[in-house]
Amino acid sequence: MTQPPVVPPDPPSRPGPWTDLVVRNMPAAVTATYRPRVSLLSIVLVAWVGVGVGLIVSGNRSIGAGVLAASLALLVVFVTTLAAWLSRTGTRPVLVINGLDIELCKPRLRLAWHTIQAVEVQPARGWLRTPAIVLRLRAGVNSELPGPARYLHGWAQWHHRRGRRVVVDVTTLDTPLHTLVEAISTASGGSVQVPRTGLR
């Protein structure tokens, strides 16, 4: 009886070229994060406006005016939170990490790895107490730099206000924080300093 020919095992696979990491928001996480806050702010805002108008109508104009003035500050917080919610809807990528650079959707930036000095982690940022990663840019990176930092020409005013850093909110992303940091370290070839602790 003829034995079937012996088929040699497949050679071990070699790691291929870097595959782009495309990071998006999770719609369910966006809704769960922002809907309760927007709802609470809208209720408080309507209540404050009602109290202010009621005080003015009842003759307490100075107190009523003070309450309405405070309502304006609350309105700013409400609009900012609502805008943050709306900006995270949709399916477009938040950022893309590849072997040459990192591209962000908002602000629209494409930064070559040699323009980034380090990545920092902020576990709780702003009144929403949301975690974020901060890309610290190297000295000399500005809106006039061609090529390595594309789109910076449209970022000049934003860049001036915030200094050499880009903040990325990671609360609702579909990729864990530790995966993002590891991908940045690997894609940059270790040229970008990354934190080793406090990640989850």
C-alpha angles and dihedrals in degrees: 000000000000115000116226114252116267111248112212115232119260114267114255112274118249122222110264128219120301111289115217114251108222113195123196138173120263108233093212092051091047091053093044091051101044108027096070092047095047091047093050093046092049092051093048092044093052090046093051093048090049092050092047094050091045092053092049092049091048091054101261093116099158094050091042091051090051091052091049090049089053088049089060090060089049089049090057090053090048094050092046092051093046091049090051089052094049092046090059096053119097134050103267116121120267092206140348122211118200139157094272106038149333121259123203127195098208115058088020103238139149111195125186113225094247089061092060119077103182148346120232129188123224107194094195123018131174129349090305088061091222124163119244142176119229122210108209110206123215122253112274096033106127144141092279095058110110126214106354094062106034120187092024089118088072091045100058097110093042089047091051093053098047104032124224097334140094120207120208118190107220099183098106102026121126091228124073119244094244090053091053092050092046091049092051091050093049098042093048092051090239094300092119116071111233133185118255099195137047094043127131 
